[in-house]
Amino acid sequence: MKNFGLRQAERYEAELLSRCKGILNGTVHSRRCAVLVDDADDLRLARAGEHFLVFLDQPDEVIIVDILHSHSDLHRHVEVLLALKTEGF
């Protein structure tokens, strides 16, 4: 918090929550994770500041499965999430 600051952290948290609500409402642009990993068609990515929200977009619900920093190895993380999804999370 020393470098980031409480107010900035609260604004960023509000932005992440707003993006999650936008995903739920269908107003946030997202991409299929299949652009990173084959067979990850039902996993999607949406940008939120310096992070990516990774989610499953199901007909009756949206499940946020991870929040990844933009500097992380997205390909590797999506591969792991796909393996976990195959096992039933």
C-alpha positions in Angstrom: 0.0 0.0 0.0 2.9 2.3 0.6 3.5 3.0 -3.1 0.0 2.4 -4.3 -2.0 4.3 -1.6 -5.4 3.4 0.0 -7.4 5.7 -2.3 -5.8 4.4 -5.4 -6.4 0.8 -4.2 -10.0 1.6 -3.5 -10.5 3.1 -7.0 -8.8 0.1 -8.6 -11.0 -2.3 -6.6 -14.1 -0.3 -7.7 -12.9 -0.5 -11.3 -12.4 -4.3 -11.1 -15.9 -4.7 -9.6 -17.4 -2.5 -12.3 -15.8 -4.6 -15.0 -17.1 -7.8 -13.4 -20.6 -6.2 -13.5 -20.1 -5.2 -17.1 -19.1 -8.8 -17.9 -22.3 -10.0 -16.3 -24.4 -7.4 -18.2 -22.7 -8.1 -21.5 -21.4 -4.6 -21.9 -17.7 -5.3 -21.6 -15.6 -6.3 -24.6 -13.9 -9.7 -24.1 -11.9 -12.2 -26.2 -12.0 -15.9 -26.3 -9.0 -17.5 -24.6 -8.7 -19.7 -27.6 -6.5 -16.9 -29.1 -3.9 -18.0 -26.5 -4.6 -21.7 -26.1 -6.4 -24.2 -28.3 -9.6 -25.7 -26.9 -10.1 -22.8 -24.5 -13.2 -21.6 -26.4 -15.5 -21.1 -23.4 -12.9 -19.2 -21.3 -12.8 -15.5 -22.0 -10.5 -12.5 -21.2 -11.6 -9.0 -20.4 -9.1 -6.1 -19.7 -9.5 -4.2 -16.4 -6.7 -1.7 -16.0 -3.4 -3.6 -15.6 -5.3 -6.9 -15.2 -7.2 -9.4 -17.2 -10.4 -11.0 -15.8 -10.6 -14.6 -17.0 -14.2 -16.0 -16.9 -16.5 -18.7 -18.1 -19.5 -17.3 -19.9 -22.3 -19.8 -19.3 -25.9 -19.5 -20.5 -27.2 -18.9 -17.0 -24.2 -17.5 -15.2 -20.8 -15.9 -15.5 -18.0 -17.3 -13.4 -14.9 -15.2 -12.8 -12.2 -17.9 -12.5 -9.0 -15.7 -12.2 -7.6 -12.2 -12.2 -4.2 -12.0 -13.9 -1.8 -9.1 -14.1 -1.1 -8.0 -17.6 2.6 -8.8 -17.2 1.9 -12.4 -16.2 2.4 -15.3 -18.6 -1.2 -15.4 -19.8 -0.7 -18.4 -22.1 0.6 -20.6 -19.2 -2.1 -19.4 -16.8 -4.9 -20.1 -19.3 -3.4 -23.6 -19.9 -3.5 -24.3 -16.2 -7.1 -23.0 -16.0 -8.2 -25.1 -18.9 -6.7 -28.2 -17.2 -8.5 -27.4 -14.0 -11.7 -26.8 -15.9 -11.3 -30.2 -17.5 -11.0 -31.7 -14.0 -14.1 -29.8 -12.9 -12.3 -26.9 -11.1 
